[in-house]
Structure formats: structure tokens, C-alpha cells
């Protein structure tokens, strides 16, 4: 992914290292620090990077924001503050802004920009970006740790990128619903079992069975699940015979 992570005036080496670790987790390597107060070579940065040392070793340090984004085709700032005309006009949550970054990657590098821990990005810096990402945290405490913000945004980036590149899912393919005739047999078997244990009886039996059928059929049971219903019915009928 041609996405650059830009940390503007980061103050703590630990946050730089933890951000590098999050980048490594999400398959990113292009880290730029703008006028950092802490050095990426700091021992604390390396300790917190955990297999992200290569990201720290190859990161670039630049003097100003403009130099960091000079070759980018799309830039998204991040901030906990969304008030004011400058920020309200183009703000959105990560899952709305990130797809636009991924689409722009076809034309060149894009960037996610994070501000300093104490104050975040200034209005002047935010206004130079195309979009503003705001993570919808609890309003009573909306400020995220710098590395946490990097982890959340880069996770969304990777999630959407994998979806668009049709990466294989870790989940097995969904099983198709069982044919109607097989579902009917399972429902009839279940009805017999429920009659044997006297769950279905008297004039309410049809209404109760209709409700059960409606509940189970809405789940679109698969062949495996239909077999499970048959197994349940068999066990209920066995139990009823033992009681007798």
C-alpha cells in the first residue's frame, strides 16, 4: 500500500515506536516525522516498536509539513477536535475517509497525518489536508493516544484495502441453505418429537409449531443444521420412550 504515515512534532519516543509497530502490523513502512521532539533512534522507541525496527530505521525526518506531503496525491488529517468551520466541512469517521485514500493510491502516494500528543494538528495544518478523520470516541474523553490513533486508522486502511483487492478471507465459504424438501422433513421429524414430550398438544399445537417453523426457517438452515435438527428430534423421541 502506498500510504505514508506522518507524525507531526511527536513528543515521546515511546509513541513513535508504538506507531511503527502498528504500521508493521498493517503492512506499512513509509514513516515521516515532522520536526520531532524525540528521536526514532531512542532506546524507548526501539523497545516499543517490537519487530517494527525497520520502520524506524528507514523513517525520514523533515523540517516542515509541506515537505512531508509534497508528493502525495491525497492527504487525510486526524483529530479529536472537529469544531469550527475549518474542521466541520470535510470531517468523517475512518471507514468513510479511508476508501477515498485507497482509491487515490492508484495515482500516487497518499498520507495519514497525526498531530502532536499535547495539542493535535493546528487549524492551519488541517486546512492543508483534503479530509479530516475523527474516530467517534466517547465525548466525555475523546482524546486517543497517538499510537492508538495510528493503529485504528491503519487497521481501517488495511481492512478496506484487503476487501478491494479480494484477499482471501479467513472464514470458510458460507454453506448454502438446505433444499426446501429437506427442511420440511426436519420440521416434521421435530414435530413428532415435540408431540412425544408433550410440548405440542391440544388446540395450540398447530400455532406453536407454526411459530417454531417460522423461527427456524428464517435462519435459512444449511444441510448441516438440518442434520442437527434431525439429531435433536431423535434424542427427544428416545428420551420420551425411556420415560414411558
BELHUKA-V855649 format. One line per field, one symbol per residue. ss: DSSP state (A for helix, B for strand, O for the rest). phi: phi as a letter, one per 40 degrees, with the letter a starting at -180 (. if undefined). A space follows every 50 residues. Layout:
ss: ???
phi: ???
This chain:
ss: OOBBBBBBOOOOAAAAAAAAAAAAAOOOOBBBBBOOOOOOOOAAAAAAAO OOAAAAAOOBBBOOAAAAAOOOOBBBBBOOOOOOAAAAOOBBOAAAAAAA AAAAAAAOOBBBBBOOOOOOOOAAAAAOOOBBBOOOOOAAAOOOOAAAAA AAAAAAAAAAAAAAOOOOOOOOOOOOBOOAAAAAAAAAAAAAAAAAOOOO OAAAAAAAAAAAAAAAAOOOOBAAAAAAAAAAAAAAAAAAAAAO
phi: .cbcbbbcfcbbccccccccccccdcgbbcbbbbfccbcccdcccccccf gbdccccbcbbbcacdccbdcccabbcbaccbcgcccccacacdcccddc ccccdcbicbabbbccdcbgccdcccccccbbcbccccccaccccdcccc ccccccccdccccccfccccccccccccddcccccccccccdcccccgcb afccccccccccdccccccfdcdccccccccccccccccccccc
